[in-house]
Amino acid sequence: MPSLAAFQQDFLRRIDSPQIRTGPLAVYRNTALLGTITAIADNFPTVAQIIGDDAMEAVAGDYVMAC
């Protein structure tokens, strides 16, 4: 049985893969992406107010996908 750290690293590697668009792991990947995008928007409220929510979501999404 793998250690917890090994399990977590393997899980992260699997959900971090852009090939996961559907299937059982996609829900975890999508939740992580949405949480990251929301955190970026919440930490830059003035930018979100200036450019609008839709543009902020797009910019944050582009940033998350580039990282």
N, C-alpha and C positions, 0 to 999 in steps of 0.2 A: 504494500500500500504506500503510495507516495506521501511525502510530508505535506502539511498544509501549505507551506510556502511554494512547493513545487506544483501543487494543484492550482494555487492562485495564479502563478506565473503562466501555466499552461492555459488556464481559462482566459486570462487577459490576452494572451497571444491569439487565441482563437476568436475572441469577440472583437479584437482590434483589426481583424482582416477585412478589407473592403469587399471581399468575395461573399461575405455573409450578408445576403440581402433578404433571404427567406430561411425558414427552418426554425428549429427550437432555440438556437442561440441568437437569432436576429432580434428578439425582444430585448435581450440584455444589451446588445450593441446599440439599438435605437434608444433605449433608456439612458445609456451612458452619454450618447451624443446629444440628446435633448437636454440632459442635465448640465452638460458642459456649455452648450449654447446659451441656456438660460442664465447660468452663472456669469458668463461674459456680459450679457445684456444687463444683468442686475448690478454688475460692478462698474458699468459705464452708462449710468442713466442719462447724463447730459448728451452724450453722443446719440443714444437711442432717441431722445426727444428731438434732436436736431434732424437726424436722417430718417426717422420714422421706424416703427416696429418691424415692418416687413424688410426694410433695407438692413436694419440691425441684425435680424435673424439671418439674412443672406450673408452678410459680412462675417458674422460670428461662425456660421456654418462653413464658409470657405476657409476661415482660419483654423477651425478644428480639423477639417479634412486635410489641410496642408501640414499639420503637425505630426 
